[in-house]
């Protein structure tokens, strides 16, 4: 399904040297990973338990962390698989 109201534009981090011209060209188009594909998410139990434990031990209601993994598209381009296999609590600073 296509949910235009939930989509937000993406941007790249600032850098001192640009590899392309940042001026927009052409019409605006929407890009959504699930528009033409069947997304699947896979997460190891260890990663999920670490994230859960960290969330319970954290005194703040909101905290930031990183979930690291790989994104793969099958040969016919129909399925997208996101495999999350690492949890990184990040740093406060």
trRosetta pair geometry for C-beta under 8 A, 3 or more apart (Angstrom, degrees):
i j d omega theta_ij theta_ji phi_ij phi_ji
1 34 7.5 0 43 117 54 116
2 30 7.2 89 -159 115 116 150
2 32 6.4 161 -123 33 76 155
2 35 5.7 43 -87 -118 95 95
3 6 4.2 21 120 22 119 115
3 7 6.8 156 96 -31 70 84
3 32 7.9 129 41 -119 69 156
4 7 5.7 -51 -151 19 38 116
4 30 6.6 -87 -112 -95 85 153
7 30 5.9 1 173 -143 175 109
7 32 6.5 -89 -97 -78 121 108
12 15 7.8 -36 131 -7 109 108
15 18 6.7 142 75 -77 103 55
18 21 7.5 98 130 -91 132 21
18 22 6.0 -84 -145 -37 153 104
24 28 7.9 -5 -174 -80 138 80
30 35 7.6 133 116 -76 104 150
31 35 7.8 -119 -165 1 34 139
32 35 4.2 106 72 -39 99 104
33 37 6.5 -60 163 56 61 123
33 39 5.9 63 125 -77 109 127
33 80 5.9 -104 176 72 104 172
34 37 6.1 -102 -126 69 36 77
34 38 7.7 48 -141 -119 80 20
34 39 4.9 -64 -90 -11 97 117
34 80 7.7 -114 -85 38 60 132
36 77 7.9 0 117 139 115 102
37 73 7.5 -72 -129 -129 150 101
37 77 7.1 -99 -95 156 109 65
37 78 6.1 152 -131 178 73 32
37 79 6.3 141 -171 -111 97 16
37 80 4.8 65 139 -14 144 105
38 78 6.2 14 15 152 99 81
38 79 5.0 -32 66 -107 95 73
38 80 7.2 174 78 24 43 72
39 79 7.8 144 -96 -162 21 60
39 80 4.8 -26 -107 71 68 106
39 81 8.0 158 -160 -84 53 28
39 82 7.0 9 -169 -2 99 107
40 79 6.4 6 -2 -172 115 106
40 80 7.0 170 23 85 69 53
40 81 4.9 -18 69 -109 104 70
40 82 7.2 180 88 27 52 68
41 82 5.2 -17 -112 68 67 102
41 84 7.2 5 -170 -1 90 107
42 81 6.5 7 2 -173 114 98
42 82 7.1 173 28 89 69 51
42 83 4.5 -15 71 -112 110 73
42 84 7.0 177 90 25 53 66
43 47 5.6 -117 -179 78 92 123
43 48 5.4 96 129 -55 123 104
43 67 7.8 -36 -120 -167 118 130
43 69 7.8 -86 -104 -77 70 148
43 83 7.7 169 -78 -162 39 47
43 84 4.4 -7 -107 65 86 106
43 85 7.6 -168 -145 -73 51 42
44 47 4.6 92 64 5 88 104
44 48 7.1 -161 93 -5 47 87
44 84 7.3 -129 12 99 73 67
44 85 5.2 61 -8 -127 122 66
45 48 5.7 -58 -149 40 35 111
45 49 6.1 34 155 -19 69 107
46 49 5.9 -56 -146 37 28 110
46 50 6.4 30 155 -19 64 106
47 50 5.8 -55 -148 35 30 111
47 51 6.4 27 156 -16 64 108
47 67 7.1 89 172 -141 125 93
47 84 5.9 -169 127 128 159 94
47 85 6.0 -156 -48 -161 143 24
47 86 6.2 -106 -108 -84 119 6
47 87 4.8 151 -154 -31 77 101
48 51 5.9 -56 -148 38 30 110
48 52 6.2 31 155 -19 65 109
49 52 5.6 -55 -144 38 30 112
49 53 6.2 31 157 -19 65 107
50 53 5.9 -55 -145 37 28 109
50 54 6.2 28 156 -18 64 108
50 87 4.4 175 94 55 124 148
51 54 5.8 -56 -147 37 29 111
51 55 6.3 30 154 -20 64 107
51 65 6.7 158 -128 110 91 158
51 67 7.1 2 -85 -87 140 105
51 87 4.9 -143 -59 -125 87 143
52 55 5.8 -56 -149 35 30 111
52 56 6.4 26 155 -17 64 107
53 56 5.9 -56 -148 37 31 109
53 57 6.2 20 158 -11 66 112
54 57 6.0 -62 -143 43 28 105
54 58 6.2 37 156 -34 64 106
54 63 7.7 -132 141 97 99 147
54 65 6.7 99 113 -90 147 150
54 87 7.3 -173 1 154 142 133
54 89 5.2 -156 -146 -98 148 115
55 58 5.8 -49 -145 22 28 115
55 63 7.1 -169 -114 45 64 123
58 63 4.8 -72 -172 -31 160 153
60 63 5.3 125 76 -63 114 91
63 89 8.0 -20 147 -163 126 88
64 90 5.5 -34 108 52 90 162
65 87 6.7 -2 164 -171 127 86
65 88 6.5 164 -175 87 79 53
65 89 5.1 -48 -119 -131 103 40
65 90 5.3 -151 -117 -1 43 108
66 87 7.5 147 84 -163 60 42
66 88 4.1 -9 62 63 107 106
66 89 7.9 -71 26 -6 74 5
66 90 5.7 119 -11 -61 94 97
67 84 4.8 -8 165 -150 111 131
67 86 7.3 149 -163 83 46 57
67 87 6.1 -18 -107 -105 67 65
67 88 7.8 -165 -74 26 24 75
68 84 7.0 122 77 -149 29 74
68 85 7.1 -56 95 62 76 65
68 86 4.1 -19 61 68 105 110
68 87 7.7 -159 20 -71 82 19
68 88 6.3 48 -17 -6 114 113
69 82 6.1 86 101 174 136 74
69 83 4.9 -166 -176 96 119 52
69 84 3.8 -97 -46 -101 142 41
69 85 5.3 118 -109 9 85 73
69 86 6.9 -180 -65 26 62 78
70 82 7.6 180 89 -149 42 46
70 83 5.2 -2 55 56 85 99
70 85 7.6 7 3 8 88 114
71 80 6.9 -9 -170 -175 91 96
71 81 7.4 159 -155 84 44 52
71 82 5.3 -11 -104 -103 76 75
71 83 8.0 -172 -78 22 31 69
72 80 7.4 160 84 -158 44 51
72 81 4.8 -14 63 60 93 99
72 83 7.2 14 8 0 109 108
73 77 5.9 14 166 -121 120 54
73 79 7.2 158 -151 88 55 52
73 80 5.4 -22 -98 -104 77 71
73 81 7.7 178 -81 19 29 73
74 77 7.0 -129 74 -43 68 17
74 78 6.4 -31 62 50 116 75
74 79 4.7 37 5 56 121 97
74 81 7.5 75 -43 -10 87 108
76 79 8.0 55 66 12 91 80
